[in-house]
Amino acid sequence: MRRANVLLAAAIALILSVMGRAQQMGNVVPLPGTLPVMGTPEQRVKATAVRGLQFPWALAFLPDGDILVTERPGRLRRIHDFTLDPKPIAGIPETLPTRFGGLWDIALHPRFSENRLIYFTFARAMPNEKVPPGATGLQGPSGVAVLGRARLDGYQLTDYKELFVSNTYISGATSARIVFARDGKLFMSIGSPSRDQAHGGPNRVGTAESAQDPASHAGKILRLNDDGSVPSDNPFVGKPGYQPQIYALGIRNALGLILHPRTGELMDAEHGPNGGDEVNFIEAGHNYGWPVISYGRAYGGALTQGGSGPERSEPCAPGMDQPFIFWAPNIMPGGMTYYTGDKFPAWKDNLFVSGLGSTQLHRVVFNGRGLPVRREALLTELKQRIRDVRQGPDGLLYMVTDMEDGALLRIEPAGN
């Protein structure tokens, strides 16, 4: 609410800084055996890799120093002393391991040291679905987003409970991120489908209009209690036609979801169409516009619709929030982290967003008023699709690469 004028001013300023400064999509190659020193004159860094992961998606740090990593094909892995244990953790439910599905995010309960509870999201296949022969990608098998909870007991998950299941099946690109708020509530993002075939798009199951449909969980940020139930103070509780879990709507596909470490505000990073990737501050009851408005356009170039673009040619509409940051062209954001550590003094209080198709770690610098003033692409030398980035308890940055021969990377200062 307090950001309306600030967000609009920031968006206009960012048009000037972004247009004409295209981010080149990187050519993906296998991770080199010897990793180079990278960064800028302001901050040189080196990377150490844990290899042997297959399409790693997200990571979480355990109190004992171990790291949990999800793999899209449906495995949960444990890294001890920065070495991958060859044995996956048992107990993950069956997932839909497609290009867009599988096992997604993971988070520890705020009282994990007491209860050993972990939360994770995944795609489950539609029962008895008849998929057209040879159909893949957006026309392939459809799935639904699920939130699960289990107790971590060494290399075994026990006491598994299914806490929430979305009501919208999707055959194409979607995902589900989770993050705990300071009050112990759980935020969960669910991506909306691409344009369906009836609207000129490729999607076989699900439609982009779901993001504006209050009866659908798709294209929303949800807010749940830690047992999956609905908080009584959610913004749409008791409103006819609205799913009570909805916290915000008009979300295309949020691949990043974090709390601002200074203020506790919820932030997302979401994919736009052709241009229009965004970072938003998510507020209760707000509408973030998709598929009505966007700073992007259709993949074929049309300003509106075209099977993938927004409905309006102008990137604003009454009752719909402007993004805090947007990119045109895309960086294809993944996870993000707001750096508060001391290992990289030049990066203090900077936002880092992982880049998938842009094969980069994207840095955003803010001024004293909290407005973005500078951006730069880092680690492009690696030519890796970077799926997630987190600040570790040690103040270093950790990333996973979205590759068949994926890796966990630890980024640390390289000196002069």
Order of alpha helices (4+ residues) and beta strands (2+ residues): alpha-beta-beta-beta-beta-beta-beta-beta-alpha-beta-beta-beta-beta-beta-beta-beta-beta-beta-beta-beta-beta-beta-beta-beta-beta-beta-beta
